Amino acid sequence: MSKRAAILALASMLAACSAGSSGGSSQIPVVQHTPMLVARDRIQHVVIIIQENRSFDNLFQGFPGADTQSYGYDELGKKIALQPIPLEIKWDVAHDSNAFIAACDGSGSVPGTDCKMDGFDNEARLDCGISCPKHAAYAYVPQSETTPYFDMGKEYVLADQMFASNFDESSFISHQYIIAAQAEATFNYPYRAWGCEGGPSDEIETLTQKRRPSGDYIPACFTDDSLGEELDDAGKSWRYYTTIIHGGTGRFWNAYQANSYVFNGPDWSKNVITPQTQFFTDLSNGYLADVTWITPTCANSDHAGCGSNTGPAWVASLVNAIGTSKFWKSTMIFIFWDDPGGWYEHVPPKYVDYDGLGMRIPLLMISPYAKVGCVTHVHYEHGSMLKFIEKRFGLAALSASDTRANDPASDACFNFSQTPRAFTSIPSAHDRAFFMHQPLDLRPVDTE
């Protein structure tokens, strides 16, 4: 049996097991629509912009037509109003496996099932300590800082039922899911380097269906297939823009660092591009790959603790660069936040298997075929973006996440038969020139 076939067989087995699990929730509704026929011809480029560590309630609080809640509850049933906390704070709340379990406060025998969503104070205490205000995780970002994101949602598509495919609030795991739809059953973070750069002694803990964690460790250098390998095999181009390629301890948002095929092959120097602002130069020179990933620096990431509020302007500058280029009419842009970052979220995730789903996160979808200001309530996850790419370019599913996920191409918020809409620019405090001249932020991230 091939590696990909084995993965799909395992995915089917796990789905069958989880459907009969005593602690499981109702299954995810699958949207069945006409196949993406027109979109195959019209969308030639897919761009995934990855931001960091925000829940939907935290970042899009009060967005018209979206499911948000301005209060939460603690374990004692006390109602807590969400407080405004800006992006540029210098402290952070916990976001790992233990943090998810604490915040979820599940009633099932399997971690991640039947989440009561009332343990966010316990989660904050795991990492935040005395540096944080009372009820630190019960917070939202003031709209004065998120205006570019709100403008994107009001002009294009905002998904309010997007969930992390894995329930660990771990950027390392999340970034593996957005290139490979899985992370080889690992969780949390590698102890040193985030990938193959660390060598065989740099390991990460694994989990199993029945027990979490399992106590087994494997090298943080994965051998399963990724979209990069599939795109290579299909003769399609791709690029992954990131801060740095070789970073010592390697704690940077560079998912392909943990992919053996890319790290140890020609793609590492050909398709993994640094710094990420090279994207602007490539676009100006008339080049946009079939599939593109763009990760931020700490300063531009929206990640708590980075002490900066330039994330919304960074994303707006990327969107505006694409929108004013010759590629606008043939491009789909996905913008998502990799995990909830420990921030309060009132919508509980559905339990699908021993590794997910995680909590709700924001997803913006920008396209000339998007309906104006459409809020979609379709259930999405990491695998949905991969499925869109796989269907568009005729690629096989990689794992359980992209196999089960809904495809955004079938969403009623898009009309791929319409005349492409003219691009509407997103106003922001900084443009691409600011970021091209911004000192490169080389701070390692998520070092806990």
HELIX and SHEET records of a PDB file:
HELIX    1   1 LYS A    3  ALA A   19  1                                  17    
HELIX    2   2 VAL A   38  ARG A   42  1                                   5    
HELIX    3   3 PHE A   56  LEU A   59  1                                   4    
HELIX    4   4 SER A   97  CYS A  104  1                                   8    
HELIX    5   5 PHE A  120  ARG A  125  1                                   6    
HELIX    6   6 GLY A  129  SER A  131  5                                   3    
HELIX    7   7 GLN A  143  GLU A  155  1                                  13    
HELIX    8   8 SER A  171  ALA A  180  1                                  10    
HELIX    9   9 CYS A  196  GLY A  198  5                                   3    
HELIX   10  10 LEU A  227  ASP A  233  1                                   7    
HELIX   11  11 ALA A  255  ALA A  258  5                                   4    
HELIX   12  12 SER A  260  PHE A  263  1                                   4    
HELIX   13  13 ASP A  267  LYS A  270  1                                   4    
HELIX   14  14 GLN A  278  SER A  284  1                                   7    
HELIX   15  15 GLY A  311  GLY A  323  1                                  13    
HELIX   16  16 TRP A  328  SER A  330  5                                   3    
HELIX   17  17 HIS A  382  PHE A  393  1                                  12    
HELIX   18  18 ALA A  400  ARG A  404  1                                   5    
HELIX   19  19 PRO A  408  SER A  410  5                                   3    
HELIX   20  20 ARG A  432  MET A  436  1                                   5    
SHEET    1   A 8 VAL A 272  ILE A 273  0                                        
SHEET    2   A 8 TRP A 238  TYR A 241  1                                        
SHEET    3   A 8 VAL A 291  ILE A 294  1                                        
SHEET    4   A 8 HIS A  45  GLN A  51  1                                        
SHEET    5   A 8 THR A 331  TRP A 337  1                                        
SHEET    6   A 8 LEU A 363  ILE A 366 -1                                        
SHEET    7   A 8 VAL A 157  ALA A 159 -1                                        
SHEET    8   A 8 CYS A 374  THR A 376  1                                        
SHEET    1   B 2 TYR A  71  TYR A  73  0                                        
SHEET    2   B 2 LYS A  79  ALA A  81 -1                                        
SHEET    1   C 2 GLN A  83  PRO A  84  0                                        
SHEET    2   C 2 ALA A 139  TYR A 140  1                                        
SHEET    1   D 2 MET A 162  PHE A 163  0                                        
SHEET    2   D 2 TYR A 380  GLU A 381  1                                        
SHEET    1   E 2 GLU A 203  GLU A 205  0                                        
SHEET    2   E 2 TYR A 217  PRO A 219 -1                                        
END                                                                             
